[in-house]
Amino acid sequence: MYIPKLKSLKDLLLWIPRFVFSLGFKAHAFLVTLVAIVPILLATCERVHTPEGVVVALEKGGYLTTGNFDSNADSIYLSKGTQVRLLAQQEATAFWAETANGSHRGFIKVATVGKGADGLSLPRREKRSCRPISEKRFGQIVERYTLEQIEQEYLNAEYVKSRKGGKKIVEFGFKVFVMDGATGKYMRPVVSYDAEGKYLSHKLVFWQYPRSKMMVPELVDLMGPVVSVSEFPLCSPFESVVMEKAWCYLPGLLLLGLFAILLVLRIPLIWAPNSLVGVILFGLGTLPPALWLSSIKSYGLAGWFSFTYLIVMVLNLFFLWVAYSGLRCPKCKHLNQHEYSAKRNGRNYWERHTKAHEQERGPKQREWWSEWKYAMMGSEGWSRLEAYNNQSDPNKWKKISYREHTWEQSVTYRDYITHSHIQEVINTYKCPHCGHGKDDINKECLESYGEWAEGTYTKHYAFSEKVTSDNQVFDQESKER
């Protein structure tokens, strides 16, 4: 194992990427899978599903908000001394709570509860607790399961309102995706249950438009179970900046890591050619992260995640190209680079290289100046009038006058000849499993000397240039005659 050396501050800052890069493809395969699956496990591991809560008496009268749809906030007034069950902390200003008999559930302000909540160890309930789901799938669930079964299997009821006869009106945090034009929209379900918790009816109220333009019902149902975060996980992806970044970026690489492990195991992909494997790696490095980002944005994350995720994918593909290119034996498909096997000498020969050196220039002949002409000079060089007339902003150009200067001239050269004695060195690399090999040919210079050629030779050129009125030279050209 290669351990990078620390000789400067730059070495310290780059130590981790250098160390990780040096681990090898097998370690990378397991490392990528591990870092991709850990946020999913942490975000989906539940502490409790529905907290038991703590019963306290209100220090003063206040409202328990029991619904929030159709732009109205339903609530009931609870007088001072009323007992409520505090279920969880909702940020710093409110509690998720219900009446002691469980007939109403919603949110109540911390100030209304007063000192009765001091010192309580309540779980945190994330404001973004929700589950994306298609309208068809939601209809199948809500009509098939009772209220108690839905809370056990999927999501707690956020608001509960009791009516006469034991009937309950419930609001869930399901984000029901309904196609509406090209993009669709998220709806919030309001469900009615009878006294036994059996389904009666439901309606969908507009919630928000999706941030991602890629959302379709099939994608919502495919990604929903993975991207949905339990209300009371052991480690919430939204409690810290680090966890949020990990939750947004890493799980999209899970399929890539699993495929890399299959490459390490070799047997499942032994018949796949390296060209096909490269295409699959490219696809898994782009498509799953893009789908993950489209799904995770249902939590209302900022749009700049798209740009940073694109950078992550480009870096990931570059790393794959550097780490994987040529790594897999084309014959036995083992993930071992061809190891050094032998060294032998190849051809022994001399090379001759000639370089011309200018000795002198003859006098100018047939020299000629044209009449004055006009052109337009811009910030990036000169242009003829035709090009200037096509510019969208002529003010950036200025008019100049110039003359064409042409002449013929002879140039005398003498060659310097370098002689090099070359020895080919052939290094042979072989696969340690099947013996498939390749040769790497290097050239080694044993000795070298130079000498001037005995004679000189002359070449004739036609030169041309353009000279402005203030003696600036541009657009030079020379041709051998």
N, C-alpha and C positions, 0 to 999 in steps of 0.2 A: 504493500500500500504506500502510495506516494504522499508524503507530508510536506506541504509547501513551507518554505523557509521564510522567516520574518526578518527582513533587513531594513525595512522602511515603513513609514505610515501607509504608503500605497499597498505594500504587501499585507499589512494588517487589514485594510479595508477589503482587499480582494481575496483574503484567505479562505473564506467559506465557499465562494463560487469556484475557486481553483481546486479546493479539496473535493467538492462534490463532482466536478467535472472529471477528476482523476479516478473516481471510484470504479468506472467501467460500466458497460451496458447492463450487466446482470443486476448490479446494485442499483442502477438508475431505474430499472423496471420495477423493482420492489419498492423503491423509495417513492416514485411517482404514485404508485397504487396506494401506498400508506398515507401520504399527505393528502390524497384526493378523497379517501374514504373516511378519514378521521373526522372532518367537519360534518359529514353526513351522520356518522354514528353519534357524535356529540349533540347535534341539533335534533335528532329524532329519539334520543334516550329520554324517557319521561321520569320525573321525580314522582309525581302523582298525576292522575288524570283529572279528577275533580277534588280539589283540596277540601279537607274537612272543615277548615275555617275555625275562627274563634268568635264566640258570642260576647258582645259588649253592649253596654247601654249608651245611647247617644247623650253627649254632654249638652247639646242644645238641639232645637228643632231644625229640620232641613229637608231637602228633597232628595229622593232616590230616583235617579233617571232610569226609566224602564223601557225606553225605546227611542229610536232615532231614524225615522223614515218619513217619506213625503215631506221633507224639510221641516218636520215638527219634532220636538223633543218631548216625549211623554214622560211623566213623572208622577210620583205620589208623595204627599207630605207626611213626614214622620215627626211626631212630637218628641219633646225632650224626655229622655228616659226610656224610649222605645228600644227594645233589644233587636240588634241586627247581627248577622253572622258575616264577619269580614273574611272573604275568601282569598284575596290576593291584593298586592300593591299594584296600582295602576299609575306608573310614573310617580312623581313626588306629590301630586296635588289631589289624588283621589284613591279610593279603595274600590275594588270589585266586590260587591256585597249583595246579600239577599236578606229578606226579612227572616226572623227566627223560624217561622213555619214553612219557609221556602216558597211562598206564594208569589213573591215578586223578587226579581233580580235585576241588578244594573250597577250604576256607579253612584257613589256618594262622596262628598268632599271631605278631606281630612279635617278641616276646621269644624265640620258638623260632628264628627266622631269625638274630637277633642283628645284629652289625655288618656282616654280609655285604650287607645291604640299604642301608647308608648311602650317600648320594650318588646313588642310582639315580633316574632320571627315569621313573617308572612312571605310566601313565594311571590316572585315578580311575574306579573302577567303582561306579556308584550302587547303593545298597541297594535302591532302588525300581525297578530295571531289570526291566520286566515287559511283557507284551503281553496285554491283555484280548482274549478270543476266545470264541466260542460253542462248545459241545460238538460240534455238527455240523461246524463249520468246522475245528476242531482234528482231528477224526477223519479228515477228508479230507486234511489236510496230512500228519499223522504217518504215515498208511498209504501215501501216494503218494511221499514224499521219503525219501531216506536221511538219516542223521545229519549227514553233511557238508553236504548241500544245505540242511537246515533251519538249520544254523549260518550258512551263507552268506546265505540269503534272509530269515531271520526273527530268530532269537535264539540266542545261544550257550548251550550246556549249562552249567548252573551247577555241578552235581555229576556226576561220572563215577566209576563203580565197575566194575572189570574182574573177570570171573569165568573159570572154566576154559573152555578151548576158544575164547577170544577174545570171548566174550559180554560185552556191556556193559549196565549198568543206569544210566540217565541221568535226571536231574531237570532240567526246564526251568523258566524263570520265566514260562511261560504262565499266565495266570489264566483258567482255563476256566470259563465261566459256565454253570451248570446250573440250570434252572428247578426250584424247590422251593417249592411253595406260591405265594404272591402275589409274593414278592420274589426268590427264587432265591438261589444261593450261588456263591462262587468255589472252584474245586478246583485242586489242584496235580497235574500229570501226572508219572507215573513210567513211563518207556518202556524196553523191552528191545530191544536190537539184537544181530544176530549179528556174527561176526568181520568181515564186509564192510560193516558199518554199515547193513544192511537191517532194516526193521521186523519185529519178532516179535510183541509185544503191549504193552499199556499198561493202567494203572489210574489212577484219579483219587482223590486224597486231599483231604479237606476242608482249605481254607485259611482263608477268612474269609467273613463276610456282607458284601454291598455296602453302602456308606454311603448311596448314592442309592436311593430307592424307585422310580425311573423305569427302572431297568435291565431290558431285555428282550433276548433273543438277537439280534434284528434290529438294535437300537441298538448293541449291543456290536460287531457285525461292521462296522457302518457307521462308527463313530467310532474303532474300534481302531487302524487304520493311521495315523490322524492323532495321536491322543493318546499313542501308544506312543513312548517316547524310546529312541533307540539307546543301547547301553551305553557307548559312547565318543564322544559328540558333541563337536564343537568347543567348544560352549558349553552346559553342562548347565543346565536350568531349575531344578535343585535345589541349585546350588552357592552361591547368594546369595539374600537376601530379595527383592531387586529383580527378579531373573530369575524367581523363583517366582511373584511377583505378576503379572508380565507374562505368564507361561505360563498362569496360571489365568484371567486376565481378558480379555486382548486377542484371542486367536484366535477367540473366539465372535463377534466383530464383523466377521469377514472377509467373510461373505456380504453383510452390510449395506454394506460398503465397495465390493464388486464391483458391487452393484446401483446404488449411487450413481454409479459410473463409467459404467454404462449410461445413467443419466439425463443425464450430461454429454455422452456421445456422441450421445444423442437418437434416432438412427435406429432402434435395436432396439425402443424403447418409444414411438415417435411416435404410435401409435394408442391407447395406453393413456390413459384419462382421468385427470385429476389425483386424482379421488376414489379410483380403484383404486390409483394409485401411493402415495397416503397409507396405504391399508390394507396394502399390501405392505411399506412402510417400517416400519410399526408391527409387523407380523409378524416381519420380519427383525431388528428391534431387541429382540425378546423371546424367540422360540422358539429360534433357534440358540444364543444365550448360555445358555439354560436347558439345552439338550441338551449343550452343551460342559461346563457345570458338572457335570451328572450323570455324564458320562463321565470327566472329569478327577478326580473324587472316588474313582475306582477306585484311585488311588495312595495312598489313606489320608489325604487332606488333612482338616484340621479342619472340623467342621460349621459354624463361624462364617463360612466362605467363602460359604455360601448367603445369609446375611443381607447381607454386604457386596456380593455380586454383585447382589442385588436393588436395592440403592442405586445401583449402577453403571448398571443397566438403566433405572431411573427417571430418573436424570440424563441418560442417553443419549437417552431419548425426549423429555425436555424440550428438550434441545439441538436435536433433529430438528424439533420443532414450531416453535421460535424461528427456526431457520436455514432451514427448507424452506417454511414456510407462506407461500403467495402468491408463491413464487419462480419457478415454472414458468409460462410463457406458456400460457394455456388454448387458444390457437389453433395456434401453430407448435411448441409444446413445447420451446422453447429455455430453458436455465437462466439467463436474464438477467432481472433485475427490469426492469419498465417504467421507462424513463429519462425524465427531465424533458424536456418538449417545448415547452410554451408556457404563458403566464400571461395571463389576461384577467379583466376585471371583470364581475361578474354583477349581480344586483339591488341597488338602492340604496333603502333604506327606513328607517322609524323603528320602534323597538320601545318598548313601554310596559310597565313593571313596577310593580306596586303592592304595598306592604308595610304591614300594619296595625300601628300602635303604640298600646298601651294608654294612655289618658289618666287614667281614674279608675274606682274601683269603688264601687257604691252600697252601702247598708247591707244586712246579712244579713236575709233575710225567711223566715218560716215555718221557723225553726231548730228542730231536734228532736234529742234524745238518746235512744237506746234504753236498755233495761235492760242490766245487765252480762251478758256472755256469756264463754264459755271457748273457747280454742283452744290449739294446740301450736305453739311456736316452735322451729324448727331452725336449723342453721348457715347454711342458704341461704335463710331466710325463714320465713314462717308457713304453717301448714296447718290446715285444718279437722280436726275430730276423725276424720272418716271416712278422710281421707288418712293421718292419723297411725296409725290402726289397721292400715293396710296396710303399714307400714314394717317392714323386717326387723330393725332395731336401734332400738327405742323409747328406749333410754337416751340417744340423742343429742338428744332433744327435751325441752323443758321446757314446763310448763303456764302459760299466761298468761290474764289477764282483760282484756277490752276492751269499749268501748261504740261503737256506730255513731253518727256525728255527721253530720247532713244539713241542708242549707239551700239557699235560692235567693238569687241575687245578680245584679245587672245590671252589665255592664262597658261603658264608653264607649271607643270607638276613634276614631283619626284616621289617615287613609291618607297615606303618603309615596309620591309618584309619581316614578319615574325615567324619563326620556326618553333613548333612545340612538339615534344616527344610525349605521346599519349599512351597510357596503359588503361585498358578497360578492366574494371573490377565488377564482377557479377556476384551479387548477393542472392542466395536462393532462400525463399520462404515457403514453408509447407504447413498444411493443416495437420495438427497433431492427431486428428482422429482418422482421416482417410488418406492422407498423403498428398492431396491435391496441392500443387505448388505454383509459384510464379517467380520470375526473375526480375530483379531490380538492377539495372546496369548504370554504373557511375563511371565517370571519366576522371582519371588522376594524371596530372601533368608531372612527368618525371624530370624534365629539364626544358629550358626555353632560351632562345637567343634571337636577336634581331640584327638586321643589316640594311643598309641603303642600297637601292637598285643602282646599277652603274650609270644608266642614262636618264634623261628627262624626256617628257613628251608635252605637247601643246594641244590645248583644246580651244575652239573658237565659239564665242557666245554672242548672242544678241540680247542686250539689256534694255529694259524700259522701266520708267518710273513716272509718277505724277508729283509735281512740285507746286505748292501754293504760292501766293504772292508774298507771304512772309517766310518763304524758304522751308516750309515743312514738307517732308517727303512721305508719300503714302502710295499704296498699291504698286509695290515693286514686283518685277518679274524678270526671269532670265531663262533663255532657251539655248541649248547647244545647237550649233549650225552644222 
